[in-house]
């Protein structure tokens, strides 16, 4: 098995565990922002330890980082913060599998963004995949139990949060890949771990300042939730490092295609762990969106 395949499967698995822990924390005293901060705060110590041990054991020094690296890294860091807040907020309104599926619209949104902003050409097959994805989004958007007309059921906060999470995760993926490629050298683990450490340090500092001003008491709540949050940090580090290594080794399209296995992991978690019911409409939406993303990444 190629290394990029192994680390992509690892990334999807640990990311599912991470968002499961996010959902658990969101049911307690933490806000969506507090839960997001917990992820970065508890991931920082093991990330520093892993990177330090790796550099020492391989005899490599800390690489030189230019301004281009930091700009790309900060774009990715901000996108990841906003995207995670949106996903955690969805968990308060919809089941786990639907929340993760909405997040996966990042692939479709990346293609559309490239066509609109950069003038990139999308083939007829690509547009067909996007239309299939639109059907999936509409099926998922029709919230169960919400009365009223179709527009009222479709145009609801969970849809807006879901599409926003995909949009911000798209920016995050592009920023992280660009940042890691700015580091000289051929060692993918070095490039991934250094990028990750720089990103997490930046996220912890920025969110600490924000929470202290905007949400007093949340930092203390994050500390009080440490029995669960420490596992959130460990799974976050394992998942993020795996994604970083995968995007360093292989093009984003192939990584995102294989990463769709996360939809299966999330569906299993929703039914088996959270004991949530998934309607036929939601299953259909997950299926259409998963098919759309697979077709899209194969024709890019």
N, C-alpha and C positions, 0 to 999 in steps of 0.2 A: 504494500500500500504506500502510495506517495505520501510524503510528510504533510503536504498542504491538505490532503484529504483527512488525515488523522487529526490534525489540529482544528480543522473546520468542524468535524463531528464533536470534538471535545468542546469547542466554543459554543455550539448549539446546545449541548447537554448542560454545561455549567450556566449558560445564560438562562435556560429554563429554570434551573434551581434558584438562580439569583432573583428572577422575577417572582417565583413562588414565595421567597422570603420577603420580597417587597410587599406582596399582597398581605402576608401575615402581619407585617409591621404596620401597614396602612389601616388595619382593623383595630389598632390600639391607639396610643396617645400621640403618635407621630402624624404630622401633616404630610402631604405629598412632597413638599420641599424638604421636610425633616428626614423622611425616608430616603430621599435621594442623597442628602448629605451623609447619612449613615453609611451608604454604599461606599462613598469615596473615603470617608474618615477611617473606616475599619479596613479598607483595602490598602491604605498607605503603608502601614508598618510591614506587612508581608511583602509588598511590592519592593520597598527599600531593601529588605533583607534578601529577597531573591536576587535582585539586580546586583547588590554588593557581593554576594557569594559567587554569582556567575562571573563577574568581572575579575574577582580575585582568583577563582579556580582556573580561568582561561588565560590569565596573565595579561588582560587587556585593560587599558586605561579608559577614563571617561572621554567620550568623543567630543570634538569641537562642534558647537551648535551655533549656527548663524541666525540672523533675524528672520530669514525665510522659514526656517524650522519653527521658530516660536510663533510666527503669525499663523501658520497652518495648524500647529498644535492647539493654539488658543481658539481658533475657529472650531476645530473638532471638539474641544473641551466644552465650549459654550453650547454647541449643538447637542452634545450628549446630556448636559445638565437639563436643558429645556425638554428634550425628548423623554428623558426618564421621568421628569415631573408629570408630563402628560400621560404616560403609560400608567404610572401609579394612580393618578386621578381617575383613569378609566376603570381600574379595578374596583373602585367604590360604586360604580354604576352598572358594569356588565361583568359577565363571567370571565374567568382567566383566559380561556382559549380565544374568545372574541377580542379581548384586549391585545393579546400577542399578535393575532392576525391583522388587526388594524395597523400595528407597528410595522408589519411586513410590507405595507404599501410604499415603504421607502424606495423599493426597487422601481416601481412604476413611476413614482414622482421624480426620481432621478432622471429617468429617460425623458419624461415630459419637460422637466426643467432644462435639460440639455438641448432639447429641440427649440424651446422658446427663447432661452437666454443666449445660447451658444450657436444656434443655427444648425445643430447636428441633425442629420437626416435619419428619420425612422422609416424602416421598410414597411410595406403593406402588412407583412406578417407581424411586425412589431405593433402596428396600430390595431390589428386584430387582437393581439394579446392584451393591449390596454383596454379594449372594449370588453373583453372577457372579464378583466379585473374590475371594470366599472359595474358589471352585473353582480360580481361578488360583493363589492362595497355596498351596493344598494340593498342586497339581501341582508347583510349584516347591520345596515343602518336602520332597518325597520325594527325598532326596539320592541321586544315582546312585552305585552301588558300595557303599552302606552296607547291611550285612546285618541281619537281624532282622525283627521284626514291623512293621506299619504305624506304630504309635505311636512306636516307637524311631526309625524312619526320618524321621518327620515332626517329632518333638520333639527337635530338635538345635540346637546353638549357632548355626549360620548363620541359622536361622529366627528365633531370638530376637534376634539382632543386626539382621537385616533389618527386622523389625517395629519394633524400638526406633529404628532410624534414621528410619523413616517417621514415627514418633511425635514425635521431637525436631525433625525438619524441619518438621512441621506447626506446632509452637510457634514455630519460627524465622521462618517466613513471616508468621505473624500478628503477631509482635513487630516485625518490620522494617516491615511496612506501617503499623502503628499509629504507630511512631516517625516515619516519614517524613511522615505526615499531621499530626504535631504541629508541623512547621516551617511558619511562615507564608510565603505566597508562592505563585505559580502556575508557577514554573519547575521542571519535574520533574527536570531534570539537577542543579540546585542541591540540591534536597531529597534526591535519591538519593545524590549524591557526598558530601554532608556527613554523612548517616546512615552511609554505608559507612566513611568515615574514622574516625568516632567508634567504630564497632563494631570495626574492625580494631585500632585502638590499644588498646582495652579487652581484646581477645582476646590480643594479643601480650603485654601486661603480665601478664595472669592466667596464661597458659600458660608464660611464662618462669619465673615464681615456682613453678608446679607442677612443671615439669620439673627445676628446680634441686634441689628437695627430693625428689621421688618417683622421678625417672629421671635420675640424674647421668650425664653424658656424652652425652645426647641433643642438647643444644644444640650441642655441638661436632660431632656427627654431622650435624646439619642444615647446619652451615657447610661441612662436607666434601662434602656432596651438592649444593652450590650450582650446579654446571653443569646439573643437571636441575631443581633446585628453583627457580631463577630463572624458568624457563618456567612452572612451577607457579604462581608468584606472579602472573605477567603474565596467564595465562589465568584465574586466580581473580578478579583485579581486573576483567577484561573481562566475565566471566560474571556476577559479582555486581552490577556496575553496571547491566548489562542487565536483570537480574531486578528490581533496585530501581526502575529507571525504568519497567519494564512494570507492576509492582504499583502504582506511583504514578499511571499513566495509565489503568489498566483494573482492573476487579474481579478478585479472585483466581481465581474460577472460570473465567473465560475465559482468563486467562493460563495456568492449570494445564492446561486442555484443550489449547491449542496446544502447550504445553510437553511433551506426551506424545511429540512427535517425537523426544525424547531416547531413547526406547526403540529406535527404528530406528537412530539414531546409535550407540548402545551395542552393538546386535547386530552392526552392521557392524564396529565396532572389535574386538569379541570374536573374530570369525571371520577378518577380514582382517589385523589388526595383531598380536593376541596368538596367532593360530593355534589358538584353542581350539575344541573340538567342542561343539556345542549339541545336546542330545538332542531327540527328538520331544516327549517329555514337557515339557521346559523350554520349547520353542517354543510348545507348547499353553498352558502356564502364562503365558508372556509375552503371548500373544494374548488369553486370557481376562481377564487383569488390565488390559491396555490397553483392551479393550472396556468393562470395568466402569468404569474411570475416566472414559472419554469419555461414557458414558451418565450417570454420576453428575453430572458437571459441567454437562451439558446440562439436567438436570432440577432443579438446585438453584435 
